[in-house]
Amino acid sequence: MTSSAAATQRLELDVEGMTCSACVTRLERALNKAPGVADASVNLALERCSLQFDPSATNFDDVAGVIRRTGFHVGSTEKTFAIESPIGENDALRLREVLLNIPGVLGVEVQGAFESVAVSFANHIVEDSSLLGAAASAGYELESEEVEDTPSELLDSHGLRAT
């Protein structure tokens, strides 16, 4: 820990799996004991934790690990991007590595015949632009895949729409 507030950064994460005040207490204690964490607080109603941390002593992956080891999950979003140009297996591995190096990215899976990539990332931490920018810097052009069906069409296709 550092004594300088200027050296710390603030991090807010959605936390899934908390059900009671004991969960909040357990997670707060674990986060506050983690190396590099200056102060952590957890809000059950918002399902969110906020913490001040020293980036020279810890990082997102370390904090996410504490959350997982305490029995909870970092709230995340999964998004699929089309890969604009055909790539081979080596490029797929390289693209995966590039995206996994972005703080807040939890998982990457290159899908199909290397035609798309699914990225799981922490809510409020990673923006599409950072994913697209990192991929472009490594020589890969990605495009966000749009949902083609409207919610009504999806309900109709599964026989779930009320008439």
C-alpha positions in Angstrom: 0.0 0.0 0.0 1.1 3.5 -0.6 0.5 6.5 1.6 -0.2 8.8 -1.3 -3.8 9.1 -2.5 -2.5 10.3 -5.9 -0.8 6.9 -6.4 -4.1 5.0 -6.0 -6.7 4.3 -8.6 -10.4 3.7 -8.2 -12.1 0.6 -9.5 -15.8 -0.2 -9.5 -17.0 -3.7 -10.4 -20.3 -5.4 -10.5 -20.3 -8.5 -8.3 -22.7 -11.4 -8.9 -23.7 -14.1 -6.3 -24.0 -12.1 -3.1 -27.3 -12.8 -1.2 -26.9 -11.4 2.3 -24.9 -9.1 4.5 -22.5 -11.9 5.5 -21.5 -12.1 1.8 -20.8 -8.3 1.8 -18.7 -8.6 5.0 -16.8 -11.6 3.7 -16.0 -9.9 0.3 -15.0 -6.6 2.0 -12.6 -8.3 4.4 -11.0 -10.3 1.6 -10.6 -7.2 -0.6 -9.2 -5.1 2.2 -6.6 -7.8 3.0 -5.5 -8.0 -0.6 -2.0 -6.6 -1.4 -2.3 -3.1 -2.9 -5.9 -2.5 -1.9 -6.1 0.7 0.1 -9.9 0.7 0.8 -12.8 -1.5 -0.4 -16.5 -1.3 0.1 -19.3 -3.5 -1.1 -22.9 -2.7 -1.7 -25.4 -5.6 -1.7 -28.3 -3.6 -3.2 -26.2 -2.4 -6.1 -24.3 -5.7 -6.4 -21.1 -3.6 -6.7 -17.8 -3.2 -5.0 -15.7 0.0 -5.1 -12.0 0.1 -4.1 -8.9 2.2 -4.1 -5.8 0.3 -5.2 -2.2 0.9 -5.9 -1.6 -0.1 -9.6 2.1 -0.8 -8.9 1.1 -3.5 -6.3 -2.1 -5.1 -7.8 -4.2 -5.1 -11.0 -7.7 -6.0 -12.3 -6.8 -9.7 -12.6 -5.7 -9.9 -8.9 -8.8 -8.2 -7.7 -11.0 -10.4 -9.9 -9.2 -13.4 -8.4 -10.0 -12.3 -4.9 -13.6 -11.9 -5.8 -13.7 -15.5 -7.4 -11.8 -17.1 -4.5 -14.4 -15.5 -2.1 -17.1 -17.3 -4.0 -18.5 -14.6 -6.2 -18.2 -13.5 -9.8 -17.3 -10.2 -11.6 -20.3 -9.0 -13.5 -19.6 -9.4 -17.2 -20.9 -8.9 -20.7 -20.1 -11.1 -23.7 -20.0 -9.6 -27.2 -19.2 -11.2 -30.5 -17.2 -9.5 -33.2 -16.8 -10.5 -36.9 -13.2 -10.8 -38.1 -13.1 -8.9 -41.3 -10.4 -10.8 -43.1 -9.8 -14.5 -43.1 -7.2 -15.6 -40.5 -5.4 -18.8 -39.7 -4.8 -20.7 -36.5 -1.7 -18.8 -35.6 -3.4 -15.4 -36.1 -6.4 -16.7 -34.1 -4.1 -17.5 -31.2 -2.3 -14.1 -31.5 -5.7 -12.2 -31.6 -6.8 -14.1 -28.5 -3.6 -13.1 -26.7 -3.9 -9.5 -27.7 -7.5 -9.3 -26.4 -6.7 -11.2 -23.2 -4.0 -8.6 -22.4 -6.6 -5.8 -22.0 -7.4 -5.2 -18.3 -10.9 -6.3 -17.6 -11.2 -9.0 -20.4 -12.2 -12.2 -18.8 -12.3 -14.6 -21.7 -11.8 -14.8 -25.5 -12.9 -17.5 -27.9 -12.2 -17.4 -31.6 -15.2 -19.1 -33.2 -16.2 -20.9 -36.4 -13.5 -21.2 -39.0 -11.8 -18.2 -37.3 -14.6 -15.9 -38.6 -15.6 -14.3 -35.3 -14.4 -13.8 -31.8 -16.5 -13.8 -28.6 -15.1 -11.6 -25.8 -16.3 -11.7 -22.2 -15.4 -8.6 -20.2 -16.1 -6.9 -16.9 -19.0 -4.5 -16.9 -18.0 -0.8 -16.8 -14.3 -1.6 -17.3 -13.9 -2.4 -21.0 -15.3 -0.4 -23.9 -15.8 -1.8 -27.5 -13.4 0.9 -28.7 -10.5 -0.5 -26.6 -11.2 -4.0 -28.0 -11.4 -2.8 -31.6 -8.3 -0.6 -31.1 -6.2 -3.3 -29.6 -7.1 -5.7 -32.4 -6.5 -3.0 -35.1 -3.1 -2.2 -33.5 -2.2 -5.9 -34.0 -3.4 -5.9 -37.6 -6.9 -7.4 -37.1 -10.1 -5.6 -38.1 -13.1 -6.5 -36.1 -16.7 -5.5 -36.5 -19.4 -5.7 -34.0 -22.0 -8.3 -34.9 -25.5 -6.9 -35.0 -28.5 -8.8 -33.8 -30.6 -9.4 -36.9 -33.9 -10.4 -35.3 -35.9 -7.9 -33.3 -37.1 -9.1 -29.8 -40.6 -9.7 -31.3 -39.2 -11.9 -34.1 -37.2 -13.9 -31.6 -40.3 -14.5 -29.4 -42.3 -15.5 -32.5 -39.5 -17.9 -33.7 -39.6 -19.7 -30.4 -43.4 -19.7 -30.0 -43.3 -17.5 -26.9 -45.2 -14.5 -28.1 -48.5 -13.8 -26.5 -51.3 -13.2 -29.1 
